[in-house]
Amino acid sequence: MMTNRAGAVTTLCLSADAHLLAAGYATKIDIFEVASGKTLRTLATRRTDRLLSFSPDGRFLVALGENNDKYIWNATTGEKLATLVNLSGALNSRGSDWLVVTPDGLFDGSPAAWKQILWQFGGNTFDVAPAETFFNEFYYPGLLADVMAGKQPHAPKTYLTAGPSSARTKVDDAERTRTTVLTAERKLEC
């Protein structure tokens, strides 16, 4: 069951009901059904996760990443739901600042945390915008509570952004590429 081309297992976690086992590798997490040993789903990761934990009800799997960011997945579907960004070492962080981001860019957090992030588009280092640029479209108060309650908040499919000469430009999912949150310390793939 644990032999895999992804290398050695770096962390294991058993769900509270002992029905599921999560195994972390260098580039993925496998979720197994304990009784059969069958792999139920594979979660791709780009980092080594140091610790895994199922929620008490087994609905969520949380991984503690190398920068102490916490990645939350739906344990049933394997969908990545949110990332709790660790800002404890970030420049100008007061220690109480926090930020949560969904894969499609919704965010919530302390006001000071908003000043520490930029949205980066298309992988271009210089194609960035401050959080305030998309605040009305992507700020979602109570985001983490809604995610944990099983709600499925999603960012708008189409939104307006500032373009050349301060013109308003329509951007939709077909034009928008993967959004990256940039903190003072690192890039975080959402």
MDAnalysis code that builds the backbone (N, CA, C; Angstrom):
import MDAnalysis as mda
import numpy as np

u = mda.Universe.empty(570, n_residues=190, atom_resindex=np.repeat(np.arange(190), 3), trajectory=True)
u.add_TopologyAttr("name", ["N", "CA", "C"] * 190)
u.add_TopologyAttr("resid", np.arange(1, 191))
u.add_TopologyAttr("resname", ["MET", "MET", "THR", "ASN", "ARG", "ALA", "GLY", "ALA", "VAL", "THR", "THR", "LEU", "CYS", "LEU", "SER", "ALA", "ASP", "ALA", "HIS", "LEU", "LEU", "ALA", "ALA", "GLY", "TYR", "ALA", "THR", "LYS", "ILE", "ASP", "ILE", "PHE", "GLU", "VAL", "ALA", "SER", "GLY", "LYS", "THR", "LEU", "ARG", "THR", "LEU", "ALA", "THR", "ARG", "ARG", "THR", "ASP", "ARG", "LEU", "LEU", "SER", "PHE", "SER", "PRO", "ASP", "GLY", "ARG", "PHE", "LEU", "VAL", "ALA", "LEU", "GLY", "GLU", "ASN", "ASN", "ASP", "LYS", "TYR", "ILE", "TRP", "ASN", "ALA", "THR", "THR", "GLY", "GLU", "LYS", "LEU", "ALA", "THR", "LEU", "VAL", "ASN", "LEU", "SER", "GLY", "ALA", "LEU", "ASN", "SER", "ARG", "GLY", "SER", "ASP", "TRP", "LEU", "VAL", "VAL", "THR", "PRO", "ASP", "GLY", "LEU", "PHE", "ASP", "GLY", "SER", "PRO", "ALA", "ALA", "TRP", "LYS", "GLN", "ILE", "LEU", "TRP", "GLN", "PHE", "GLY", "GLY", "ASN", "THR", "PHE", "ASP", "VAL", "ALA", "PRO", "ALA", "GLU", "THR", "PHE", "PHE", "ASN", "GLU", "PHE", "TYR", "TYR", "PRO", "GLY", "LEU", "LEU", "ALA", "ASP", "VAL", "MET", "ALA", "GLY", "LYS", "GLN", "PRO", "HIS", "ALA", "PRO", "LYS", "THR", "TYR", "LEU", "THR", "ALA", "GLY", "PRO", "SER", "SER", "ALA", "ARG", "THR", "LYS", "VAL", "ASP", "ASP", "ALA", "GLU", "ARG", "THR", "ARG", "THR", "THR", "VAL", "LEU", "THR", "ALA", "GLU", "ARG", "LYS", "LEU", "GLU", "CYS"])
u.atoms.positions = np.array([
    [0.813, -1.191, 0.000],
    [0.000, 0.000, 0.000],
    [0.861, 1.261, 0.000],
    [1.987, 1.298, 0.705],
    [2.789, 2.508, 0.817],
    [3.936, 2.575, -0.188],
    [4.107, 1.570, -1.029],
    [5.150, 1.630, -2.038],
    [4.673, 2.535, -3.154],
    [5.508, 3.500, -3.539],
    [5.061, 4.487, -4.493],
    [6.242, 5.130, -5.185],
    [6.039, 5.548, -6.424],
    [7.117, 6.219, -7.165],
    [7.370, 7.632, -6.679],
    [6.508, 8.163, -5.817],
    [6.680, 9.525, -5.307],
    [7.725, 9.591, -4.207],
    [8.340, 8.479, -3.881],
    [9.354, 8.467, -2.841],
    [8.804, 7.991, -1.521],
    [9.565, 8.270, -0.503],
    [9.210, 7.806, 0.839],
    [8.030, 8.581, 1.408],
    [7.270, 7.914, 2.234],
    [6.185, 8.559, 2.968],
    [6.834, 9.449, 4.024],
    [6.411, 10.720, 4.075],
    [6.997, 11.652, 5.041],
    [6.085, 11.900, 6.238],
    [4.787, 11.631, 6.086],
    [3.847, 11.816, 7.184],
    [2.610, 10.967, 6.961],
    [2.015, 10.511, 8.045],
    [0.792, 9.703, 8.000],
    [-0.241, 10.281, 8.950],
    [-1.527, 10.064, 8.618],
    [-2.600, 10.494, 9.499],
    [-3.790, 9.560, 9.323],
    [-4.344, 9.113, 10.431],
    [-5.514, 8.245, 10.434],
    [-6.727, 9.070, 10.855],
    [-7.840, 8.926, 10.139],
    [-9.057, 9.655, 10.510],
    [-9.576, 9.138, 11.849],
    [-10.379, 9.942, 12.532],
    [-10.883, 9.592, 13.866],
    [-11.677, 8.297, 13.867],
    [-12.387, 8.003, 12.769],
    [-13.168, 6.763, 12.693],
    [-12.346, 5.598, 12.149],
    [-11.068, 5.819, 11.901],
    [-10.133, 4.813, 11.380],
    [-10.552, 4.265, 10.021],
    [-11.345, 5.038, 9.284],
    [-11.780, 4.637, 7.947],
    [-10.786, 5.067, 6.871],
    [-10.142, 6.225, 7.074],
    [-9.235, 6.789, 6.075],
    [-7.825, 6.944, 6.629],
    [-6.845, 6.782, 5.751],
    [-5.444, 7.012, 6.069],
    [-4.881, 7.940, 5.010],
    [-4.270, 9.027, 5.439],
    [-3.613, 9.950, 4.520],
    [-2.110, 9.742, 4.629],
    [-1.454, 9.641, 3.479],
    [-0.005, 9.469, 3.428],
    [0.592, 10.610, 2.615],
    [1.501, 11.355, 3.224],
    [2.150, 12.464, 2.550],
    [3.490, 12.052, 1.982],
    [3.732, 12.459, 0.737],
    [4.998, 12.229, 0.043],
    [5.582, 13.598, -0.322],
    [6.660, 13.624, -1.032],
    [7.295, 14.884, -1.414],
    [6.412, 15.726, -2.322],
    [5.645, 15.099, -3.208],
    [4.877, 15.869, -4.191],
    [3.398, 15.530, -4.242],
    [2.916, 14.724, -3.295],
    [1.499, 14.388, -3.307],
    [1.072, 13.840, -1.958],
    [-0.240, 13.758, -1.800],
    [-0.845, 13.121, -0.635],
    [-1.827, 12.095, -1.173],
    [-1.735, 10.861, -0.711],
    [-2.702, 9.825, -1.068],
    [-3.639, 9.613, 0.102],
    [-4.928, 9.444, -0.200],
    [-5.906, 9.089, 0.818],
    [-6.367, 7.673, 0.524],
    [-6.175, 6.789, 1.500],
    [-6.498, 5.372, 1.354],
    [-7.712, 5.008, 2.194],
    [-8.469, 4.027, 1.723],
    [-9.486, 3.385, 2.533],
    [-8.760, 2.302, 3.327],
    [-8.814, 2.374, 4.639],
    [-8.035, 1.475, 5.483],
    [-8.445, 0.016, 5.283],
    [-9.735, -0.271, 5.257],
    [-10.213, -1.659, 5.187],
    [-9.728, -2.386, 3.937],
    [-9.718, -1.699, 2.804],
    [-9.348, -2.356, 1.548],
    [-7.920, -2.050, 1.104],
    [-7.341, -0.969, 1.620],
    [-6.017, -0.542, 1.174],
    [-6.067, 0.197, -0.151],
    [-7.251, 0.441, -0.667],
    [-7.449, 1.097, -1.958],
    [-7.178, 2.602, -1.857],
    [-6.478, 3.146, -2.855],
    [-6.267, 4.585, -2.929],
    [-7.564, 5.224, -3.408],
    [-8.144, 6.080, -2.599],
    [-9.396, 6.739, -2.959],
    [-9.172, 7.983, -3.792],
    [-8.115, 8.727, -3.461],
    [-7.804, 9.931, -4.224],
    [-6.360, 10.334, -3.963],
    [-5.837, 11.097, -4.907],
    [-4.475, 11.613, -4.807],
    [-4.534, 13.125, -4.921],
    [-3.901, 13.813, -3.994],
    [-3.860, 15.269, -3.981],
    [-2.456, 15.705, -4.380],
    [-2.349, 16.448, -5.450],
    [-1.042, 16.928, -5.903],
    [-0.602, 18.102, -5.042],
    [0.645, 18.096, -4.614],
    [1.213, 19.210, -3.858],
    [2.530, 19.598, -4.498],
    [2.955, 20.822, -4.251],
    [4.229, 21.304, -4.805],
    [5.280, 21.454, -3.722],
    [5.013, 20.899, -2.598],
    [5.913, 21.082, -1.465],
    [5.850, 19.841, -0.585],
    [6.727, 19.777, 0.356],
    [6.685, 18.696, 1.333],
    [5.809, 19.143, 2.490],
    [4.733, 18.422, 2.718],
    [3.860, 18.727, 3.847],
    [4.398, 18.007, 5.074],
    [4.528, 18.746, 6.164],
    [5.161, 18.208, 7.364],
    [4.206, 17.497, 8.296],
    [2.928, 17.815, 8.207],
    [1.973, 17.241, 9.134],
    [0.609, 17.191, 8.466],
    [-0.123, 16.111, 8.671],
    [-1.475, 15.961, 8.143],
    [-2.430, 15.754, 9.293],
    [-3.661, 16.242, 9.143],
    [-4.677, 16.038, 10.169],
    [-6.059, 16.039, 9.527],
    [-6.857, 15.035, 9.845],
    [-8.255, 15.032, 9.441],
    [-9.049, 15.835, 10.464],
    [-10.110, 16.490, 10.014],
    [-11.033, 17.121, 10.955],
    [-11.708, 16.007, 11.752],
    [-12.223, 16.304, 12.937],
    [-12.845, 15.246, 13.756],
    [-13.942, 14.464, 13.029],
    [-14.690, 15.136, 12.142],
    [-15.754, 14.442, 11.406],
    [-15.256, 13.795, 10.115],
    [-13.963, 13.967, 9.785],
    [-13.375, 13.350, 8.605],
    [-13.695, 14.037, 7.296],
    [-14.390, 15.172, 7.330],
    [-14.755, 15.870, 6.082],
    [-13.588, 16.617, 5.460],
    [-12.629, 17.034, 6.271],
    [-11.519, 17.849, 5.777],
    [-10.186, 17.201, 6.115],
    [-9.211, 17.429, 5.239],
    [-7.827, 17.054, 5.500],
    [-7.028, 18.349, 5.478],
    [-6.244, 18.580, 6.515],
    [-5.422, 19.787, 6.607],
    [-3.964, 19.357, 6.581],
    [-3.174, 20.037, 5.766],
    [-1.734, 19.764, 5.678],
    [-0.974, 21.003, 6.129],
    [0.002, 20.814, 6.980],
    [0.888, 21.885, 7.405],
    [2.084, 21.870, 6.470],
    [2.258, 22.953, 5.737],
    [3.335, 23.035, 4.753],
    [4.632, 23.550, 5.333],
    [5.642, 23.620, 4.476],
    [6.989, 23.977, 4.905],
    [7.104, 25.397, 5.450],
    [6.224, 26.309, 5.065],
    [6.257, 27.681, 5.589],
    [5.222, 27.885, 6.690],
    [4.712, 26.783, 7.240],
    [3.654, 26.792, 8.250],
    [2.328, 27.299, 7.704],
    [2.172, 27.295, 6.381],
    [0.871, 27.544, 5.781],
    [0.046, 26.285, 5.980],
    [-1.272, 26.441, 6.082],
    [-2.163, 25.294, 6.255],
    [-3.043, 25.176, 5.025],
    [-3.038, 24.007, 4.406],
    [-3.799, 23.743, 3.191],
    [-4.981, 22.863, 3.551],
    [-6.185, 23.270, 3.177],
    [-7.396, 22.549, 3.549],
    [-8.023, 21.932, 2.302],
    [-8.241, 20.605, 2.354],
    [-8.888, 19.878, 1.259],
    [-10.191, 19.257, 1.732],
    [-11.117, 19.070, 0.814],
    [-12.299, 18.261, 1.058],
    [-11.814, 16.818, 0.983],
    [-11.924, 16.060, 2.076],
    [-11.382, 14.698, 2.116],
    [-12.164, 13.738, 1.226],
    [-13.415, 14.059, 0.921],
    [-14.239, 13.193, 0.082],
    [-13.942, 13.390, -1.403],
    [-13.864, 14.645, -1.828],
    [-13.683, 14.934, -3.257],
    [-12.233, 15.175, -3.647],
    [-11.387, 15.545, -2.687],
    [-10.002, 15.888, -2.983],
    [-9.834, 17.320, -3.456],
    [-10.899, 18.113, -3.440],
    [-10.827, 19.508, -3.878],
    [-10.099, 20.345, -2.839],
    [-9.128, 21.140, -3.302],
    [-8.453, 22.072, -2.401],
    [-9.407, 23.225, -2.143],
    [-9.691, 23.485, -0.860],
    [-10.697, 24.473, -0.507],
    [-10.108, 25.828, -0.140],
    [-9.002, 25.834, 0.600],
    [-8.447, 27.100, 1.069],
    [-7.035, 26.903, 1.587],
    [-6.331, 28.020, 1.697],
    [-5.006, 28.051, 2.305],
    [-5.008, 29.112, 3.385],
    [-4.593, 28.736, 4.587],
    [-4.376, 29.689, 5.667],
    [-2.913, 30.087, 5.579],
    [-2.662, 31.332, 5.248],
    [-1.303, 31.802, 5.011],
    [-0.657, 32.214, 6.329],
    [0.522, 31.678, 6.599],
    [1.279, 32.036, 7.789],
    [1.980, 33.368, 7.547],
    [1.644, 34.359, 8.319],
    [2.265, 35.680, 8.184],
    [3.145, 36.027, 9.379],
    [3.407, 35.059, 10.246],
    [4.138, 35.357, 11.477],
    [5.531, 35.918, 11.237],
    [6.165, 35.540, 10.134],
    [7.498, 36.053, 9.869],
    [7.517, 37.147, 8.818],
    [6.339, 37.535, 8.347],
    [6.274, 38.533, 7.280],
    [6.651, 39.919, 7.803],
    [7.191, 40.706, 6.914],
    [7.589, 42.072, 7.228],
    [6.392, 42.847, 7.773],
    [6.563, 43.560, 8.847],
    [5.533, 44.397, 9.462],
    [4.348, 43.616, 10.031],
    [4.486, 42.324, 10.221],
    [3.403, 41.542, 10.815],
    [3.407, 41.734, 12.316],
    [2.218, 41.899, 12.891],
    [2.102, 42.100, 14.339],
    [1.946, 40.774, 15.070],
    [1.923, 39.667, 14.358],
    [1.741, 38.371, 14.996],
    [0.285, 37.959, 15.079],
    [-0.627, 38.910, 14.991],
    [-2.045, 38.586, 15.031],
    [-2.675, 38.699, 13.651],
    [-1.870, 39.015, 12.649],
    [-2.389, 39.129, 11.288],
    [-2.651, 37.749, 10.712],
    [-3.674, 37.631, 9.889],
    [-4.029, 36.350, 9.303],
    [-4.626, 36.575, 7.915],
    [-4.554, 35.529, 7.104],
    [-5.060, 35.591, 5.743],
    [-5.483, 34.200, 5.313],
    [-6.633, 34.085, 4.694],
    [-7.101, 32.838, 4.107],
    [-7.442, 33.139, 2.645],
    [-7.032, 32.232, 1.750],
    [-7.212, 32.423, 0.310],
    [-7.745, 31.129, -0.292],
    [-8.691, 31.249, -1.227],
    [-9.183, 30.073, -1.943],
    [-8.435, 29.937, -3.262],
    [-8.475, 28.764, -3.903],
    [-7.759, 28.591, -5.171],
    [-8.180, 29.573, -6.267],
    [-9.430, 30.058, -6.231],
    [-9.846, 31.000, -7.277],
    [-9.681, 32.457, -6.854],
    [-9.022, 32.711, -5.701],
    [-8.632, 34.067, -5.348],
    [-9.463, 34.773, -4.301],
    [-10.558, 34.197, -3.810],
    [-11.285, 34.833, -2.717],
    [-10.366, 34.920, -1.512],
    [-10.508, 35.984, -0.713],
    [-9.662, 36.102, 0.463],
    [-10.401, 36.783, 1.608],
    [-9.911, 36.536, 2.800],
    [-10.354, 37.204, 4.011],
    [-9.127, 37.274, 4.911],
    [-9.103, 38.220, 5.795],
    [-7.971, 38.330, 6.701],
    [-7.987, 39.646, 7.427],
    [-6.953, 39.862, 8.196],
    [-6.823, 41.121, 8.921],
    [-6.413, 42.216, 7.933],
    [-6.859, 43.458, 8.166],
    [-6.498, 44.549, 7.243],
    [-4.994, 44.692, 7.028],
    [-4.197, 44.468, 8.060],
    [-2.745, 44.577, 7.890],
    [-2.229, 43.496, 6.939],
    [-2.875, 42.341, 6.922],
    [-2.450, 41.254, 6.032],
    [-2.684, 41.616, 4.576],
    [-3.740, 42.360, 4.288],
    [-4.020, 42.745, 2.896],
    [-2.868, 43.544, 2.308],
    [-2.167, 44.302, 3.159],
    [-1.065, 45.134, 2.679],
    [0.177, 44.309, 2.347],
    [0.173, 43.041, 2.732],
    [1.327, 42.184, 2.511],
    [1.158, 41.260, 1.311],
    [0.064, 41.419, 0.574],
    [-0.143, 40.524, -0.564],
    [-0.297, 41.307, -1.862],
    [0.051, 40.642, -2.939],
    [-0.163, 41.140, -4.297],
    [-0.754, 39.998, -5.108],
    [-1.533, 40.329, -6.095],
    [-2.004, 39.314, -7.041],
    [-1.074, 39.332, -8.237],
    [-0.587, 38.177, -8.618],
    [0.305, 38.057, -9.763],
    [-0.419, 37.254, -10.838],
    [-0.340, 37.694, -12.074],
    [-1.051, 37.042, -13.168],
    [-0.088, 36.491, -14.199],
    [-0.406, 35.320, -14.689],
    [0.344, 34.725, -15.782],
    [1.780, 34.381, -15.456],
    [2.154, 34.357, -14.185],
    [3.530, 34.034, -13.829],
    [4.502, 35.157, -14.116],
    [4.013, 36.311, -14.563],
    [4.865, 37.442, -14.894],
    [5.191, 38.206, -13.614],
    [6.449, 38.288, -13.267],
    [6.902, 38.937, -12.044],
    [6.413, 40.374, -11.934],
    [6.279, 41.052, -13.045],
    [5.920, 42.467, -13.020],
    [4.442, 42.734, -13.270],
    [3.659, 41.692, -13.526],
    [2.222, 41.849, -13.748],
    [1.509, 41.562, -12.434],
    [1.525, 42.555, -11.532],
    [0.964, 42.390, -10.200],
    [0.015, 43.543, -9.885],
    [-0.811, 43.330, -8.876],
    [-1.724, 44.364, -8.413],
    [-1.932, 44.173, -6.919],
    [-2.121, 45.253, -6.175],
    [-2.374, 45.119, -4.739],
    [-3.758, 44.511, -4.485],
    [-3.955, 43.970, -3.299],
    [-5.227, 43.338, -2.939],
    [-6.393, 44.296, -3.121],
    [-6.182, 45.581, -2.873],
    [-7.259, 46.558, -2.977],
    [-7.820, 46.669, -4.393],
    [-7.015, 46.351, -5.396],
    [-7.463, 46.434, -6.779],
    [-8.681, 45.559, -7.024],
    [-8.715, 44.410, -6.402],
    [-9.813, 43.461, -6.609],
    [-10.619, 43.245, -5.335],
    [-10.541, 44.213, -4.413],
    [-11.169, 44.039, -3.115],
    [-12.669, 43.747, -3.243],
    [-13.387, 44.537, -4.001],
    [-14.835, 44.354, -4.117],
    [-15.204, 43.011, -4.733],
    [-14.386, 42.500, -5.629],
    [-14.686, 41.253, -6.313],
    [-14.257, 40.017, -5.517],
    [-13.179, 40.120, -4.726],
    [-12.588, 38.930, -4.120],
    [-12.590, 38.900, -2.595],
    [-12.820, 40.020, -1.936],
    [-12.883, 40.005, -0.473],
    [-14.185, 39.318, -0.063],
    [-14.077, 38.354, 0.841],
    [-15.223, 37.552, 1.265],
    [-15.184, 37.423, 2.783],
    [-15.857, 38.337, 3.503],
    [-15.868, 38.248, 4.972],
    [-16.448, 36.909, 5.426],
    [-15.833, 36.298, 6.408],
    [-16.320, 35.011, 6.922],
    [-15.988, 33.842, 6.010],
    [-15.003, 34.003, 5.152],
    [-14.651, 32.979, 4.169],
    [-14.320, 31.639, 4.814],
    [-13.439, 31.625, 5.789],
    [-13.034, 30.359, 6.399],
    [-14.219, 29.668, 7.073],
    [-15.050, 30.425, 7.779],
    [-16.228, 29.839, 8.438],
    [-17.165, 29.209, 7.408],
    [-17.357, 29.885, 6.283],
    [-18.240, 29.336, 5.244],
    [-17.647, 28.080, 4.611],
    [-16.349, 28.078, 4.364],
    [-15.697, 26.890, 3.801],
    [-15.848, 25.713, 4.761],
    [-15.587, 25.942, 6.033],
    [-15.667, 24.866, 7.018],
    [-17.106, 24.417, 7.279],
    [-18.083, 25.270, 6.956],
    [-19.494, 24.912, 7.110],
    [-20.001, 24.129, 5.895],
    [-19.115, 23.925, 4.907],
    [-19.504, 23.159, 3.735],
    [-20.049, 23.993, 2.592],
    [-20.092, 25.298, 2.770],
    [-20.519, 26.169, 1.669],
    [-19.404, 26.176, 0.633],
    [-19.737, 26.504, -0.594],
    [-18.748, 26.499, -1.662],
    [-18.663, 27.878, -2.316],
    [-18.044, 28.847, -1.626],
    [-17.939, 30.188, -2.214],
    [-17.015, 30.167, -3.428],
    [-17.376, 30.950, -4.437],
    [-16.553, 31.035, -5.644],
    [-16.395, 32.489, -6.061],
    [-15.245, 32.790, -6.611],
    [-14.968, 34.127, -7.130],
    [-15.794, 34.352, -8.388],
    [-16.024, 35.619, -8.733],
    [-16.780, 35.900, -9.952],
    [-16.040, 35.378, -11.180],
    [-16.803, 34.957, -12.176],
    [-16.198, 34.455, -13.415],
    [-15.642, 35.598, -14.255],
    [-16.244, 36.767, -14.151],
    [-15.808, 37.932, -14.911],
    [-15.704, 39.107, -13.950],
    [-14.669, 39.907, -14.106],
    [-14.503, 41.073, -13.260],
    [-13.761, 42.143, -14.039],
    [-13.740, 43.355, -13.495],
    [-13.052, 44.465, -14.142],
    [-11.746, 44.729, -13.432],
    [-10.744, 45.099, -14.194],
    [-9.446, 45.418, -13.616],
    [-8.890, 46.664, -14.299],
    [-7.998, 47.330, -13.634],
    [-7.359, 48.499, -14.238],
    [-6.425, 48.027, -15.338],
    [-6.451, 48.698, -16.454],
    [-5.598, 48.337, -17.578],
    [-4.724, 49.509, -17.965],
    [-4.146, 49.448, -19.164],
    [-3.298, 50.547, -19.635],
    [-4.057, 51.866, -19.632],
    [-3.384, 52.947, -19.302],
    [-3.956, 54.292, -19.270],
    [-5.167, 54.378, -18.354],
    [-5.184, 53.578, -17.323],
    [-6.271, 53.556, -16.348],
    [-7.626, 53.195, -16.959],
    [-7.626, 52.616, -18.146],
    [-8.877, 52.157, -18.746],
    [-9.352, 50.928, -17.989],
    [-10.652, 50.704, -17.945],
    [-11.186, 49.513, -17.302],
    [-11.192, 48.396, -18.341],
    [-10.649, 47.245, -17.978],
    [-10.543, 46.123, -18.894],
    [-11.292, 44.938, -18.320],
    [-12.125, 44.288, -19.131],
    [-12.852, 43.109, -18.687],
    [-11.917, 41.905, -18.746],
    [-11.890, 41.131, -17.664],
    [-11.063, 39.938, -17.601],
    [-11.967, 38.789, -17.187],
    [-11.876, 37.666, -17.885],
    [-12.653, 36.510, -17.457],
    [-11.726, 35.319, -17.301],
    [-12.288, 34.173, -16.892],
    [-11.464, 33.006, -16.619],
    [-10.653, 32.548, -17.820],
    [-11.147, 32.775, -19.024],
    [-10.412, 32.361, -20.214],
    [-9.131, 33.178, -20.372],
    [-9.155, 34.428, -19.920],
    [-7.984, 35.296, -20.046],
    [-7.094, 35.246, -18.814],
    [-7.706, 35.020, -17.676],
    [-6.956, 35.022, -16.419],
    [-6.246, 33.686, -16.259],
    [-4.985, 33.752, -15.936],
    [-4.252, 32.525, -15.657],
    [-4.160, 32.359, -14.149],
    [-3.463, 31.355, -13.707],
    [-3.377, 31.045, -12.277],
    [-2.989, 32.275, -11.475],
    [-3.710, 32.512, -10.404],
    [-3.434, 33.640, -9.534],
    [-2.481, 33.195, -8.436],
    [-1.510, 34.015, -8.163],
    [-0.533, 33.730, -7.124],
    [-0.564, 34.861, -6.108],
    [-0.551, 34.518, -4.838],
    [-0.444, 35.522, -3.783],
    [1.039, 35.691, -3.477],
    [1.493, 36.925, -3.510],
    [2.887, 37.218, -3.193],
    [2.934, 37.882, -1.836],
    [3.640, 37.288, -0.887],
    [3.844, 37.934, 0.401],
    [5.254, 38.506, 0.382],
    [5.618, 39.156, 1.461],
    [6.957, 39.745, 1.540],
    [8.034, 38.668, 1.460],
    [7.690, 37.422, 1.805],
    [8.699, 36.378, 1.882],
    [8.727, 35.428, 0.696],
    [7.572, 35.187, 0.064],
    [7.525, 34.109, -0.912],
    [6.284, 34.204, -1.779],
    [6.281, 33.371, -2.819],
    [5.102, 33.213, -3.660],
    [4.296, 32.029, -3.130],
    [2.986, 32.162, -3.094],
    [2.111, 31.109, -2.632],
    [1.127, 30.780, -3.740],
    [1.244, 29.581, -4.304],
    [0.284, 29.155, -5.317],
    [-1.032, 28.862, -4.625],
    [-2.088, 29.511, -5.046],
    [-3.388, 29.338, -4.390],
    [-4.154, 28.171, -4.958],
])
